[in-house]
Amino acid sequence: MELSTFSIPTFRKADIQKRLEKLARKAQKYGNEDITFVFGKTYIETIKTEHGKKEIEYIEVTVSGDAPQIAGWQLLARIELLDGENLVHQVPGTDIELGDHFRTHNGDCEHCKTSRRRNDVYVLTNSDQQIAVGRSCLRDFLGIDDPKSIVNRAQFFEELKDIQDEDYMDAFSSYGYYDLNTTLLIAAGFIRTKGYISKAKQEETGCETTGEAVGYNMSNVSGYEIVSVEDDRTWAKKTIEFFRSSEYFGNNYMDNIRVLLKQDIIKKSHVALVSSAVITAQREIARQQEPKKEMIESNFVGEVKARMRGLDLVLEKIIFLGDSEWGSSYLHLMKDTSGNAFTWITGNKLEVAEGIAVKLDASIKEHKIYNGIKQTVLTRAKLAK
C-alpha cells in the first residue's frame, strides 16, 4: 500500500535513506510487512527567500507499507492530549474510522488503568475494539521488548514531512509558545497582501507557504515584516469566533483547528496549521452567506456505515481545505443524477476535471445538513474498477 510520496532536498537523501532502512528493519523484526521505498526523479525548484532567489534540487521518495501491527493489534492514531479536547493524528494508510470519543479522551491508559498526566496516548485496535494505551505501557500490552518501534513507526511520516522544511527552519530561534491572536493577525495580513499560499501553491509560485511566512515574521526574520490593518484584526477575531462557536466538523483537519483555537497560546509546531485557519474561516463564512437552497433539491442516500458500490456521481468542485502534518486536505463536492449532494474529504484529490462523471466505491460516514442542503458524507472512497 502506497502511504506517502514526498519531495525532499537532495542533500538530505542519505539521511532519509538511513532512517528508512532502520525503520524497515524494525518493521520486519516485529512481524510487519517490510516498509519499502524508492527514490524517483529529481528536479530544480527556485525558492524566494529573504536573501533573494535560491535554487534547490529536490528528489521524490515514495514510501509503501502496511499500517503498524503487532501481536494482532493495529496502531490507528496518536492522540495529542490538550485541555478539554485533543488533536488526532491518524496513521496514514488506515481505513478504519476512529471513535469520536478519542477527541475528548482524558488520557487514561486502558491497560494499566491509571490516571496521570500524559502528553499523548496511542489508539490500537484488534478489529473488535479500540483502546488507548500510554507510551510506557506499550511494552507490557503488546508483549514486545522495544515499544519504541511502534511509536517510531507511527511518528515516522510526520518526521519525514518535517524534513522537507529543515533547511528553512534554521531561521527560527528557539522552541516556544506563541500568542494565538497574534498568530492569526499576522496570517490575516499575509493572506490579505499575498493571498494564501499552501504547499501545493508553493510548488507553482516558489514562494514560502503562509505558515512559513508567519513563522519567519514571529521570529523577526528580515524581509517578513507585515503592517497590520483593521481588516486583519477583524479576521483574526472572526476566525476565533467561527471555530469556537462550532461544536464538531467531522473531519480531522477542521476539528484539529477547532481544538487549537480554544487555546490562547499555541506551540510553535502548530503555527502553520493555525495560520490556515484564517483562509478556512473566510471561505466558510462566505459560503454560509450565500443564498440557501431548498432542502428538497437533495436527499440523503443509503444508510450510515453502509458500503456503496458503483456510485455514479458528477464532480462539481474540489476545494482545498489546508495543510496538516500529514499533508493537504481536499473537499470533493459531488451530485448524483437525482441531484443528491455528496461530499468527500481526502488527502489525495481526484485527478478529474470539474463536471466529469465518476464512479466510486465508498462508505457512508454520516448524513448532515449544511447551509440548508442535505449531504451524504463519504469516507474510504475510491474509483470503482
C-alpha positions as CSV (number, residue, x, y, z in Angstrom):
1,M,0.0,0.0,0.0
2,E,1.4,3.4,-1.0
3,L,1.4,5.6,2.1
4,S,3.1,8.8,1.1
5,T,5.1,10.4,-1.6
6,F,7.3,13.3,-0.6
7,S,9.8,15.6,-2.2
8,I,13.0,16.2,-0.1
9,P,16.1,18.3,-0.7
10,T,18.7,16.0,-2.5
11,F,21.3,16.8,0.1
12,R,19.0,15.0,2.7
13,K,18.8,11.8,0.7
14,A,21.5,9.9,2.6
15,D,19.9,10.8,5.9
16,I,16.4,9.8,4.8
17,Q,17.7,6.6,3.3
18,K,19.4,5.6,6.6
19,R,16.3,6.3,8.6
20,L,14.0,4.4,6.2
21,E,16.3,1.4,6.2
22,K,16.4,1.4,10.1
23,L,12.6,1.6,10.2
24,A,12.2,-1.2,7.7
25,R,14.4,-3.5,9.8
26,K,12.3,-2.8,12.9
27,A,9.1,-3.4,11.0
28,Q,10.4,-6.8,9.8
29,K,11.6,-7.7,13.3
30,Y,8.1,-7.3,14.8
31,G,6.2,-9.2,12.1
32,N,5.1,-6.3,9.9
33,E,5.3,-6.3,6.1
34,D,8.5,-4.5,5.1
35,I,8.4,-0.8,4.6
36,T,9.7,-0.2,1.1
37,F,10.8,3.0,-0.5
38,V,12.0,4.2,-3.9
39,F,13.7,7.4,-4.9
40,G,12.2,9.0,-8.0
41,K,13.0,11.9,-10.3
42,T,15.0,14.9,-9.3
43,Y,14.1,18.5,-10.2
44,I,15.2,22.0,-9.5
45,E,12.9,24.5,-7.7
46,T,13.6,28.2,-7.3
47,I,12.6,29.4,-3.8
48,K,12.3,33.1,-2.9
49,T,14.0,33.9,0.4
50,E,14.9,37.0,2.3
51,H,18.3,36.7,0.7
52,G,16.9,36.6,-2.9
53,K,16.2,33.6,-5.1
54,K,17.8,30.3,-4.3
55,E,17.8,27.1,-6.5
56,I,17.4,23.8,-4.6
57,E,17.5,20.3,-6.1
58,Y,14.7,18.0,-4.8
59,I,14.2,14.3,-5.2
60,E,10.9,12.4,-4.8
61,V,10.6,9.5,-2.4
62,T,7.7,7.1,-2.3
63,V,7.1,5.1,0.9
64,S,4.9,2.0,0.9
65,G,3.9,-0.5,3.6
66,D,1.1,-1.7,5.8
67,A,-0.2,0.1,8.9
68,P,1.7,-0.8,12.1
69,Q,0.6,-4.1,13.6
70,I,2.0,-6.2,16.4
71,A,0.5,-9.3,18.1
72,G,-2.8,-8.8,16.3
73,W,-3.1,-5.1,17.3
74,Q,-3.0,-2.4,14.7
75,L,-2.0,1.2,15.5
76,L,-4.6,3.7,14.4
77,A,-3.6,7.1,15.8
78,R,-1.6,9.1,18.2
79,I,-3.8,11.4,20.4
80,E,-2.1,14.6,21.4
81,L,-3.7,15.4,24.8
82,L,-4.8,19.0,25.4
83,D,-7.0,20.7,27.9
84,G,-10.6,19.8,27.1
85,E,-10.2,18.4,23.5
86,N,-7.4,16.7,21.8
87,L,-5.6,16.7,18.5
88,V,-6.0,13.5,16.5
89,H,-3.1,12.3,14.3
90,Q,-4.3,9.3,12.4
91,V,-1.8,6.9,10.9
92,P,-1.6,7.2,7.0
93,G,-2.9,4.1,5.2
94,T,-5.5,3.1,7.8
95,D,-9.1,2.9,6.5
96,I,-10.7,2.2,9.9
97,E,-12.7,5.1,11.4
98,L,-11.5,6.3,14.7
99,G,-14.1,6.5,17.6
100,D,-15.3,10.1,18.1
101,H,-14.7,9.8,21.9
102,F,-10.9,9.9,21.5
103,R,-11.4,13.6,20.6
104,T,-12.2,14.2,24.3
105,H,-10.2,11.3,25.8
106,N,-8.9,12.1,29.3
107,G,-5.5,10.4,28.7
108,D,-6.2,7.4,31.0
109,C,-4.4,4.2,29.9
110,E,-6.8,1.3,29.4
111,H,-4.0,-1.2,30.0
112,C,-2.7,-0.2,33.4
113,K,-6.0,1.6,34.4
114,T,-4.0,4.5,35.9
115,S,-4.9,8.2,35.6
116,R,-1.9,10.6,35.4
117,R,-0.7,13.4,33.2
118,R,0.4,12.3,29.8
119,N,1.4,14.2,26.6
120,D,-0.2,11.6,24.4
121,V,-1.8,8.1,24.1
122,Y,-1.8,5.6,21.3
123,V,-5.0,4.1,19.9
124,L,-4.9,0.4,18.9
125,T,-7.5,-1.9,17.5
126,N,-7.8,-5.7,17.1
127,S,-10.9,-5.2,14.8
128,D,-13.2,-5.8,17.8
129,Q,-12.4,-2.8,19.9
130,Q,-10.4,0.4,20.0
131,I,-8.4,1.2,23.2
132,A,-6.0,3.9,24.3
133,V,-2.6,2.9,25.7
134,G,0.1,5.1,27.2
135,R,3.5,5.1,25.7
136,S,5.1,3.4,28.8
137,C,2.6,0.6,28.7
138,L,3.1,-0.4,25.1
139,R,5.8,-2.9,26.1
140,D,3.5,-4.8,28.5
141,F,0.4,-4.6,26.4
142,L,1.9,-5.7,23.2
143,G,4.4,-8.1,24.7
144,I,7.4,-6.7,22.9
145,D,10.8,-5.7,24.2
146,D,11.1,-2.4,22.3
147,P,7.9,-0.4,22.3
148,K,9.8,2.4,20.6
149,S,9.5,0.6,17.3
150,I,5.7,1.0,17.0
151,V,5.9,4.6,18.3
152,N,8.6,5.5,15.8
153,R,6.6,3.9,13.0
154,A,3.6,5.9,13.9
155,Q,5.5,9.2,14.0
156,F,7.7,8.4,11.0
157,F,5.6,10.1,8.4
158,E,5.3,13.2,10.5
159,E,9.1,13.3,10.8
160,L,9.6,12.6,7.1
161,K,7.3,15.5,6.2
162,D,9.2,17.8,8.6
163,I,12.5,17.1,6.9
164,Q,11.2,18.9,3.8
165,D,11.4,22.1,5.8
166,E,14.5,21.5,7.8
167,D,16.7,23.7,5.5
168,Y,14.4,26.6,6.3
169,M,13.8,26.0,9.9
170,D,17.2,27.3,11.0
171,A,15.7,30.8,10.8
172,F,13.6,30.1,13.8
173,S,15.3,30.9,17.0
174,S,14.2,28.6,19.8
175,Y,11.2,26.4,20.5
176,G,8.5,28.1,22.4
177,Y,4.9,29.3,22.5
178,Y,3.1,32.0,20.5
179,D,0.0,34.1,21.2
180,L,-3.0,32.8,19.3
181,N,-4.4,36.2,18.3
182,T,-1.1,37.5,17.2
183,T,-0.5,34.4,15.0
184,L,-3.9,34.9,13.4
185,L,-3.4,38.6,13.0
186,I,-0.1,38.1,11.1
187,A,-1.6,35.3,9.0
188,A,-4.5,37.5,8.0
189,G,-2.0,40.2,6.9
190,F,-0.1,37.9,4.7
191,I,-3.3,36.5,3.2
192,R,-4.5,40.0,2.5
193,T,-1.3,41.1,0.8
194,K,-0.1,37.9,-0.9
195,G,-3.0,35.5,-0.9
196,Y,-3.0,32.2,0.9
197,I,0.0,30.0,-0.2
198,S,-0.4,26.3,0.5
199,K,2.2,23.6,-0.1
200,A,0.6,22.9,-3.5
201,K,0.7,26.6,-4.4
202,Q,4.3,26.9,-3.2
203,E,5.3,24.4,-5.9
204,E,3.7,26.7,-8.5
205,T,5.0,30.1,-7.2
206,G,8.2,29.3,-5.5
207,C,7.1,31.4,-2.5
208,E,7.1,30.4,1.1
209,T,3.9,29.0,2.4
210,T,1.7,31.3,4.5
211,G,2.6,29.2,7.6
212,E,6.3,29.6,6.9
213,A,6.0,33.4,6.4
214,V,4.1,33.8,9.6
215,G,6.8,31.8,11.5
216,Y,9.6,33.9,10.0
217,N,7.7,37.1,10.9
218,M,7.3,36.0,14.5
219,S,11.0,35.1,14.7
220,N,11.9,38.6,13.4
221,V,13.5,37.4,10.2
222,S,14.3,40.3,7.9
223,G,12.0,40.7,4.9
224,Y,8.9,39.2,6.5
225,E,7.6,42.3,8.2
226,I,3.8,42.9,7.9
227,V,1.9,46.1,8.8
228,S,-1.5,45.0,10.3
229,V,-4.6,46.9,9.4
230,E,-8.1,46.9,10.9
231,D,-9.3,44.3,8.5
232,D,-6.6,41.9,9.7
233,R,-7.8,42.4,13.3
234,T,-11.4,41.8,12.2
235,W,-10.5,38.5,10.5
236,A,-8.4,37.3,13.5
237,K,-11.4,37.9,15.7
238,K,-13.9,36.3,13.2
239,T,-11.7,33.2,12.9
240,I,-11.6,32.7,16.6
241,E,-15.4,33.2,16.9
242,F,-16.1,30.9,13.9
243,F,-14.1,27.9,15.3
244,R,-15.0,28.4,19.0
245,S,-18.7,28.6,18.2
246,S,-18.6,25.3,16.2
247,E,-19.0,22.0,18.1
248,Y,-17.9,19.4,15.6
249,F,-17.0,19.3,11.9
250,G,-16.5,15.6,11.3
251,N,-13.0,15.8,9.7
252,N,-9.6,15.8,11.5
253,Y,-8.3,18.9,9.7
254,M,-11.2,21.2,10.7
255,D,-11.6,19.7,14.2
256,N,-7.8,20.0,15.0
257,I,-8.0,23.7,14.1
258,R,-11.1,24.0,16.3
259,V,-9.3,22.4,19.2
260,L,-6.2,24.6,18.8
261,L,-8.2,27.8,18.6
262,K,-9.7,27.1,22.0
263,Q,-6.3,27.8,23.4
264,D,-4.9,31.3,24.0
265,I,-1.3,30.2,23.5
266,I,-0.1,27.7,20.8
267,K,3.0,25.7,20.3
268,K,5.5,26.8,17.6
269,S,4.9,23.5,15.8
270,H,1.2,24.4,15.3
271,V,1.8,27.8,13.7
272,A,1.3,26.6,10.1
273,L,-2.0,24.8,10.9
274,V,-3.3,27.8,12.9
275,S,-2.4,30.2,10.1
276,S,-4.5,28.2,7.7
277,A,-7.5,28.7,10.0
278,V,-7.9,32.3,8.6
279,I,-8.4,31.4,5.0
280,T,-10.6,28.4,6.1
281,A,-12.8,30.7,8.1
282,Q,-13.0,33.3,5.3
283,R,-14.2,30.6,2.9
284,E,-16.7,29.0,5.3
285,I,-18.2,32.3,6.3
286,A,-18.6,33.4,2.7
287,R,-20.2,30.1,1.9
288,Q,-22.7,30.4,4.7
289,Q,-23.6,33.9,3.5
290,E,-24.6,32.5,0.1
291,P,-28.4,32.2,-0.5
292,K,-29.6,29.0,0.9
293,K,-31.1,26.4,-1.4
294,E,-34.3,24.5,-0.6
295,M,-33.6,21.1,1.0
296,I,-35.9,19.4,-1.5
297,E,-33.1,19.6,-4.1
298,S,-31.1,17.0,-2.3
299,N,-31.9,13.9,-0.2
300,F,-29.9,11.6,1.9
301,V,-28.7,8.4,0.2
302,G,-28.1,5.0,1.7
303,E,-27.6,4.1,5.4
304,V,-24.8,5.4,7.6
305,K,-21.8,2.9,7.7
306,A,-23.1,1.1,4.6
307,R,-20.7,0.3,1.8
308,M,-21.9,1.7,-1.5
309,R,-20.5,0.3,-4.8
310,G,-20.7,1.9,-8.2
311,L,-22.0,5.3,-7.2
312,D,-22.5,7.3,-10.4
313,L,-21.6,10.9,-9.4
314,V,-20.6,14.2,-11.1
315,L,-17.7,16.1,-9.6
316,E,-18.8,19.6,-9.2
317,K,-15.9,21.2,-7.3
318,I,-12.7,20.4,-5.4
319,I,-12.0,22.8,-2.5
320,F,-8.5,23.0,-0.9
321,L,-9.0,22.9,2.9
322,G,-5.5,23.4,4.0
323,D,-2.3,21.7,5.1
324,S,-1.8,19.5,8.2
325,E,1.1,17.5,9.5
326,W,0.2,14.6,7.2
327,G,-0.3,16.7,4.1
328,S,-3.1,18.6,2.3
329,S,-6.8,18.0,2.6
330,Y,-9.4,18.4,-0.2
331,L,-13.1,18.6,-0.1
332,H,-14.9,17.0,-3.1
333,L,-18.4,18.2,-3.8
334,M,-20.4,15.8,-6.0
335,K,-24.0,15.1,-7.1
336,D,-25.8,12.1,-8.5
337,T,-28.3,12.1,-11.4
338,S,-31.1,12.8,-9.0
339,G,-29.4,16.0,-7.6
340,N,-28.5,14.5,-4.3
341,A,-25.4,16.1,-2.8
342,F,-22.3,14.1,-1.7
343,T,-19.1,15.2,0.0
344,W,-15.8,13.5,0.5
345,I,-12.7,14.8,2.3
346,T,-9.4,13.2,1.4
347,G,-5.7,13.9,1.2
348,N,-5.4,12.9,-2.4
349,K,-7.7,14.9,-4.7
350,L,-9.2,13.2,-7.7
351,E,-7.3,14.0,-10.9
352,V,-10.6,14.6,-12.7
353,A,-11.9,17.9,-14.2
354,E,-14.9,19.5,-12.7
355,G,-18.2,18.5,-14.4
356,I,-16.8,15.0,-15.2
357,A,-18.7,11.9,-14.2
358,V,-17.0,9.4,-11.8
359,K,-17.9,6.0,-10.4
360,L,-17.0,5.5,-6.8
361,D,-17.0,2.7,-4.2
362,A,-17.4,4.4,-0.8
363,S,-18.7,4.0,2.7
364,I,-21.3,6.4,4.1
365,K,-19.8,8.2,7.1
366,E,-22.8,10.3,8.0
367,H,-25.8,12.3,6.9
368,K,-25.8,16.0,7.6
369,I,-27.4,19.3,6.6
370,Y,-25.0,22.1,5.6
371,N,-26.2,25.5,4.6
372,G,-29.7,24.1,4.2
373,I,-28.7,21.2,1.9
374,K,-28.9,17.6,2.8
375,Q,-25.5,16.0,2.2
376,T,-24.3,12.3,2.2
377,V,-20.8,12.3,3.6
378,L,-18.5,9.6,2.1
379,T,-15.4,8.0,3.5
380,R,-12.9,5.3,2.3
381,A,-13.8,6.2,-1.3
382,K,-12.0,5.0,-4.4
383,L,-12.6,4.9,-8.1
384,A,-14.6,1.8,-9.0
385,K,-12.9,-0.6,-11.4
